[in-house]
């Protein structure tokens, strides 16, 4: 197939005849690589940038992250967009927006400016993530999904590791500026997405997606897990790394080195954890994840009570990310219980549900952080343990009609 055939719809079954580098799984891998180049760099520099250049405090960083999560809350808008544009195109255009906005970040060193440019990059990030999750579940066979998702996570971790490694090696050695690093990382992401937009055909799933909002009662446990996951993860994303800079004075190269170690661990663990989910099922994986995260958040609170020092904080940060890798079990749980045509609209609805707490928690807890960081982490631990209780309701072999342990398995979906 020539590059001129790029915009011709190609049934998924026929895609296997293409060279490997032009197949759907290769496109998913390229997108998995491109997104973290911009996002990981933005995250690695953010806390130092906002403290050094914009004089942020805990309340300001809370506002920034609340604004950043607004597009995630509005991810349901994807349903309207896919009426006019293919999911694959929407994913790549969103990546381009993420890259361009990241490139411009250092040009706005004020609270108002950062809120604006962060909103733009967040639209790209969240709409990409919503559509990417939908494409993964449509393009990857159910039997291979846990392993393939694990490998895609490893690819993303590899891209993040590369970005972190370059920052650690070059930041002080070449006295780099925030401007240059943001320009390069954002530009690379936008360029890769543009090449993918031009080089790949439009893959067509065998199951047409419902192009309206889908809320099904039998998906309630999936919705609940998404809500709790969003609340818990948001507390970690906003305050764990911020604590490293504010409390322990980590410099850019130090906190990036910590991120590198975390990513190395994830690159090794993610494919293995995917195999574990495939072998032992989603319920066990989720119970282990949430129980482990609950304990880690309690230990985070202990950092402020007993002052165990930066090394303990670093180890907890790494362990936290390892447990997060098991979150792929939520995706495969939904893939097993969903009607094939529900994947795209439900991905949008679930992403919105995931971000309900994310819109108000960062700013609310940002003010609480000023007086009691320990309370913030105790709250995160409580959310993790509630999630663990919910995960006990996941069946060993989920499928339509057997979505939770509260229903009697039947041969077909109730709806």
Number of C-alpha atoms within 10 A of each C-alpha: 11 8 10 11 14 17 15 12 13 16 14 17 12 11 18 13 11 11 10 12 12 17 18 22 18 15 19 21 19 19 23 22 23 26 30 26 27 32 22 22 24 23 16 23 20 19 25 22 19 20 17 11 14 16 13 18 16 23 17 20 24 25 21 22 24 25 22 26 26 20 24 28 22 19 27 23 17 25 23 14 13 20 12 9 12 15 24 23 19 21 25 25 19 23 31 28 22 30 32 24 26 29 27 19 24 24 14 16 16 15 16 11 15 21 21 18 21 24 22 18 28 25 23 27 25 28 26 28 22 25 28 22 19 23 21 20 21 22 18 17 12 14 11 13 23 30 20 21 26 25 23 24 23 25 24 25 26 22 23 27 26 19 22 25 18 14 21 19 12 12 16 12 9 8 8 12 11 19 13 12 22 24 20 16 24 30 22 19 26 27 16 19 26 15 11 19 21 14 17 24 24 21 23 20 17 13 12 13 19 17 16 16 17 17 14 12 10 19 17 13 17 20 22 16 20 21 21 24 23 20 24 26 18 23 22 18 13 23 22 19 22 22 18 19 17 15 12 13 14 19 14 19 20 15 22 24 19 19 24 22 17 22 25 16 17 28 25 16 20 29 22 16 25 27 20 18 24 19 10 12 21 27 23 19 23 27 21 15 24 27 18 20 28 26 17 22 28 18 21 26 21 16 17 14 11 9 12 13 12 16 10 13 20 19 14 19 21 19 16 22 17 23 22 18 21 25 19 22 25 19 20 24 22 22 24 18 20 21 15 17 16 21 25 29 26 26 26 28 23 25 27 27 25 27 27 20 21 28 24 19 20 30 22 14 23 26 18 16 20 11 11 14 21 20 15 20 26 19 18 25 25 17 21 27 20 15 24 24 13 20 25 16 15 23 20 17 15 22 21 21 18 23 27 25 13 10 12 9 17 11 9 10 15 11 9
